[in-house]
Amino acid sequence: MAQFESLGLPLRHAGKVRELYDVTHDGLPRVLMVATDNISAFDHVLSTRIPDKGAVLTQLSLWWFGQLADLVPNHVVSTDVPAAVRGRATVVELLDMVEVECVARGYLTGSGWLEYQESRTVCGVELPAGLRDGDKLPEPIFTPAIKARVGEHDQNVDFATIARIHGEELATRLRDLTLEIYSRAATIAAERGIILADTKFEFGLRPDDTIVLADEVLTPDSSRFWDAQAWEPGVSLPSFDKQYVRDWLAKESGWDRASDTPPPPLPEHVVAATRDRYLEAYSRLTGTSFS
């Protein structure tokens, strides 16, 4: 059930974190994209919400769209939205979304680390021997995934698979743009003492085939942010993202990921610590306090 049905707008889609509603803006069909306070982990939407999370994601995405405006157009049309969702919603273009999670990795960790240990590759990209969890890669790599339905796991694939599905030309454009955006964002983050270990982007197409950056961008939901001063490969790294929630579920909650049982509710201290991490990511990156 959608959380913002009280808006009285036609619901187009309700995802793990965002709800999309059909609206008309300046006489054109648009979409109202609302970020909820939901948090997901291990392909589950948790029953506990993180206060202010949706607003943090929306405001941080808007800041990043501004930083990237000379590289790629984005889907935001207006921030003039109903009062009930002000700060957590934007009016965006209606695009033909490309069904690819465009992932860029500058560091080896997460699912990439798991695959590397088995094959010394990540999504078909061969890597040097002897790397550790958390190591910086020789150069950033494009490791796409096929977006899964809610409750299912995104499928990591190689570039050839994306080229086969979407054509060589579009696949190449997606790869090159993903790596270009990652490079810009990693530089900006580094200036603020943050390592952008990896991130994922989603793109849509306008009728003229212009590629547009959509959804959220470079937030703690879609990126791994590490404290540059504390970075040390091979150890658990302090992060400004939802890894804290994943760690609690996997190591402390007693929940069996292999079972059919949904994850347990988050205790208050985990909710508070997660919210603090999102707020710190926002303030360190933008240089302003969230309000």
C-alpha positions as CSV (number, residue, x, y, z in Angstrom):
1,M,0.0,0.0,0.0
2,A,1.3,3.4,-1.0
3,Q,2.1,5.8,1.9
4,F,1.0,8.9,0.1
5,E,-2.3,7.9,-1.4
6,S,-3.9,10.8,0.5
7,L,-2.4,13.0,-2.2
8,G,-5.3,11.9,-4.4
9,L,-3.1,11.4,-7.4
10,P,-3.0,8.3,-9.7
11,L,-0.3,6.0,-8.5
12,R,2.0,4.9,-11.3
13,H,4.4,2.7,-9.2
14,A,5.4,2.0,-5.6
15,G,8.9,0.8,-5.2
16,K,11.1,-0.1,-2.2
17,V,11.7,3.5,-1.3
18,R,9.9,5.7,-3.9
19,E,6.3,6.2,-5.0
20,L,5.6,7.7,-8.4
21,Y,2.3,9.5,-9.2
22,D,1.0,10.9,-12.5
23,V,0.7,14.6,-12.5
24,T,0.4,17.4,-15.1
25,H,2.9,20.3,-15.0
26,D,2.8,23.2,-17.4
27,G,0.3,21.3,-19.5
28,L,2.6,18.3,-19.9
29,P,2.4,14.8,-18.4
30,R,4.9,14.5,-15.6
31,V,5.6,12.3,-12.6
32,L,5.7,13.2,-8.9
33,M,8.5,11.2,-7.4
34,V,8.2,10.9,-3.6
35,A,10.9,9.5,-1.4
36,T,9.6,7.7,1.6
37,D,11.5,7.0,4.8
38,N,11.6,3.3,4.0
39,I,14.9,1.5,4.1
40,S,15.7,-1.8,2.3
41,A,18.4,-4.4,2.9
42,F,19.0,-7.8,1.5
43,D,16.1,-7.3,-1.0
44,H,13.6,-6.7,1.8
45,V,11.8,-3.5,2.7
46,L,12.2,-3.3,6.5
47,S,9.2,-2.6,8.7
48,T,11.1,0.2,10.5
49,R,11.5,3.6,8.9
50,I,14.4,6.0,9.2
51,P,13.1,9.5,10.1
52,D,13.9,12.2,7.5
53,K,15.6,9.7,5.2
54,G,13.4,10.5,2.2
55,A,14.0,14.2,2.5
56,V,17.8,13.7,2.9
57,L,17.8,11.5,-0.3
58,T,15.8,14.1,-2.3
59,Q,17.8,17.1,-1.2
60,L,21.2,15.4,-1.6
61,S,20.2,14.2,-5.1
62,L,19.2,17.8,-6.1
63,W,22.6,19.0,-4.9
64,W,24.4,16.3,-6.9
65,F,22.3,17.1,-10.0
66,G,23.6,20.6,-9.8
67,Q,27.2,19.4,-9.6
68,L,26.8,17.2,-12.6
69,A,24.7,19.5,-14.8
70,D,27.4,20.1,-17.3
71,L,28.0,16.4,-17.8
72,V,24.5,15.0,-18.2
73,P,20.9,16.4,-18.1
74,N,18.7,15.2,-15.3
75,H,15.0,14.5,-15.0
76,V,14.0,17.2,-12.5
77,V,11.4,19.6,-13.8
78,S,10.3,21.3,-10.6
79,T,10.5,21.2,-6.8
80,D,7.0,22.9,-6.5
81,V,5.2,20.0,-5.0
82,P,2.2,19.5,-2.6
83,A,2.8,20.6,1.0
84,A,2.4,17.1,2.3
85,V,5.6,15.9,0.5
86,R,7.5,19.1,0.3
87,G,11.3,18.5,0.7
88,R,10.9,14.8,-0.1
89,A,9.4,15.0,-3.6
90,T,10.2,16.4,-7.1
91,V,8.3,16.7,-10.3
92,V,10.3,14.8,-13.0
93,E,10.2,14.0,-16.7
94,L,8.3,11.0,-18.0
95,L,11.2,9.0,-19.6
96,D,11.6,5.7,-21.3
97,M,13.7,4.2,-18.5
98,V,16.6,1.9,-19.5
99,E,16.3,-1.3,-17.4
100,V,19.9,-1.4,-16.3
101,E,21.5,-0.6,-12.9
102,C,24.6,1.3,-14.1
103,V,27.2,0.5,-11.4
104,A,30.6,2.1,-11.2
105,R,33.2,0.7,-8.8
106,G,36.4,2.4,-7.8
107,Y,37.1,0.1,-4.9
108,L,36.7,-3.7,-4.5
109,T,34.0,-4.6,-1.9
110,G,30.5,-5.9,-1.5
111,S,29.2,-8.3,-4.2
112,G,32.3,-7.4,-6.3
113,W,34.6,-8.7,-3.6
114,L,32.6,-12.0,-3.4
115,E,32.8,-12.5,-7.1
116,Y,36.5,-11.6,-7.2
117,Q,37.4,-14.3,-4.7
118,E,35.8,-16.9,-6.9
119,S,37.0,-15.8,-10.3
120,R,39.3,-12.8,-10.0
121,T,36.8,-10.9,-12.1
122,V,33.9,-8.6,-11.5
123,C,31.1,-8.7,-14.1
124,G,33.6,-10.1,-16.6
125,V,36.3,-7.5,-15.9
126,E,39.6,-9.2,-15.0
127,L,41.4,-7.7,-12.0
128,P,44.9,-8.1,-10.6
129,A,45.6,-11.0,-8.2
130,G,46.1,-10.3,-4.5
131,L,43.5,-7.6,-4.0
132,R,41.8,-7.3,-0.6
133,D,38.3,-6.3,0.5
134,G,38.4,-2.5,0.3
135,D,41.3,-2.1,-2.0
136,K,41.3,0.7,-4.6
137,L,41.1,-0.7,-8.1
138,P,43.7,0.3,-10.8
139,E,40.9,2.2,-12.5
140,P,37.2,2.5,-12.0
141,I,35.2,-0.2,-13.7
142,F,31.6,-0.5,-15.1
143,T,29.8,-3.5,-13.5
144,P,26.1,-3.3,-14.6
145,A,23.2,-5.2,-13.2
146,I,19.7,-6.2,-14.4
147,K,17.2,-4.5,-12.1
148,A,15.1,-7.0,-10.3
149,R,11.5,-6.9,-9.0
150,V,10.9,-6.1,-5.3
151,G,11.9,-9.0,-3.2
152,E,14.4,-10.3,-5.8
153,H,18.1,-9.7,-6.1
154,D,19.6,-7.6,-8.9
155,Q,21.6,-9.8,-11.3
156,N,25.2,-8.7,-12.0
157,V,26.0,-9.1,-15.7
158,D,28.9,-8.3,-18.0
159,F,29.0,-5.5,-20.6
160,A,28.3,-8.0,-23.4
161,T,25.0,-8.8,-21.9
162,I,23.9,-5.2,-21.7
163,A,25.1,-4.7,-25.3
164,R,23.0,-7.8,-26.4
165,I,19.9,-6.5,-24.7
166,H,20.1,-2.8,-25.5
167,G,22.5,-2.6,-28.4
168,E,26.2,-1.9,-28.6
169,E,25.8,1.9,-29.1
170,L,23.5,2.5,-26.1
171,A,25.5,0.1,-23.9
172,T,28.7,2.0,-24.7
173,R,27.1,5.4,-24.0
174,L,25.8,4.1,-20.7
175,R,29.2,2.7,-19.7
176,D,31.1,5.8,-20.7
177,L,28.7,8.2,-19.0
178,T,28.6,6.1,-15.8
179,L,32.4,6.2,-15.5
180,E,32.5,9.9,-16.3
181,I,30.0,10.8,-13.7
182,Y,31.7,8.5,-11.1
183,S,35.0,10.2,-11.8
184,R,33.5,13.7,-11.2
185,A,31.7,12.6,-8.1
186,A,34.6,10.7,-6.6
187,T,36.8,13.9,-7.0
188,I,34.2,16.0,-5.3
189,A,33.7,13.5,-2.5
190,A,37.5,13.2,-2.0
191,E,37.8,17.0,-1.5
192,R,35.4,16.5,1.4
193,G,37.3,13.6,3.0
194,I,35.0,11.0,1.7
195,I,35.8,8.0,-0.5
196,L,33.1,7.1,-3.1
197,A,33.7,3.3,-3.2
198,D,31.0,2.5,-5.6
199,T,27.6,3.8,-6.8
200,K,24.8,3.1,-9.2
201,F,22.9,5.3,-11.6
202,E,19.7,4.9,-13.5
203,F,19.1,6.6,-16.9
204,G,16.1,7.2,-19.1
205,L,15.7,8.3,-22.7
206,R,13.8,11.3,-24.1
207,P,12.0,10.8,-27.4
208,D,15.1,12.2,-29.2
209,D,17.2,9.5,-27.5
210,T,19.0,12.0,-25.2
211,I,20.2,10.1,-22.1
212,V,18.9,11.6,-18.9
213,L,20.1,10.9,-15.4
214,A,17.1,9.9,-13.3
215,D,15.9,8.5,-10.0
216,E,18.2,9.4,-7.1
217,V,21.9,10.0,-7.5
218,L,24.9,9.6,-5.2
219,T,23.0,9.1,-2.0
220,P,23.7,6.8,1.0
221,D,21.1,4.4,-0.5
222,S,22.8,4.0,-3.9
223,S,26.4,4.6,-2.9
224,R,29.1,3.4,-0.5
225,F,30.7,6.4,1.2
226,W,33.8,5.8,3.4
227,D,35.7,8.1,5.7
228,A,38.9,8.7,3.8
229,Q,41.0,9.1,7.0
230,A,39.8,5.7,8.3
231,W,40.2,3.8,5.1
232,E,42.2,0.6,5.5
233,P,41.8,-2.3,3.1
234,G,41.0,-5.7,4.7
235,V,39.1,-4.3,7.7
236,S,35.5,-3.2,8.4
237,L,35.3,0.4,7.2
238,P,33.3,3.3,8.8
239,S,30.7,4.3,6.3
240,F,28.0,6.9,5.8
241,D,25.4,4.7,4.2
242,K,23.1,1.8,5.0
243,Q,25.9,-0.7,5.5
244,Y,25.3,-0.2,9.2
245,V,21.8,-1.7,8.9
246,R,23.1,-4.6,6.8
247,D,25.8,-5.3,9.4
248,W,23.3,-5.3,12.2
249,L,20.9,-7.6,10.4
250,A,23.7,-10.0,9.4
251,K,25.8,-10.0,12.6
252,E,23.6,-9.0,15.6
253,S,19.9,-9.4,14.9
254,G,19.9,-13.3,14.9
255,W,17.9,-13.2,11.6
256,D,18.4,-16.0,9.2
257,R,18.7,-14.6,5.7
258,A,18.2,-18.0,4.2
259,S,14.8,-18.4,5.8
260,D,11.4,-17.2,4.6
261,T,11.1,-15.0,7.7
262,P,11.2,-11.2,7.1
263,P,13.9,-9.2,8.8
264,P,13.1,-8.1,12.4
265,P,12.3,-4.4,13.2
266,L,15.3,-2.2,13.8
267,P,15.9,-1.2,17.4
268,E,15.9,2.5,18.3
269,H,19.7,2.7,18.6
270,V,20.1,1.4,15.0
271,V,17.5,3.7,13.7
272,A,19.2,6.7,15.4
273,A,22.7,5.7,14.2
274,T,21.5,5.1,10.7
275,R,19.8,8.5,10.6
276,D,23.0,10.1,11.9
277,R,25.0,8.5,9.1
278,Y,22.7,9.9,6.4
279,L,22.7,13.3,7.9
280,E,26.5,13.3,8.1
281,A,26.8,12.2,4.5
282,Y,24.6,15.1,3.6
283,S,26.4,17.7,5.6
284,R,30.0,16.6,4.7
285,L,29.2,16.5,1.0
286,T,27.1,19.7,0.7
287,G,28.8,21.7,3.4
288,T,25.5,22.6,4.9
289,S,23.4,21.2,7.7
290,F,20.2,19.3,6.8
291,S,17.1,21.1,7.9
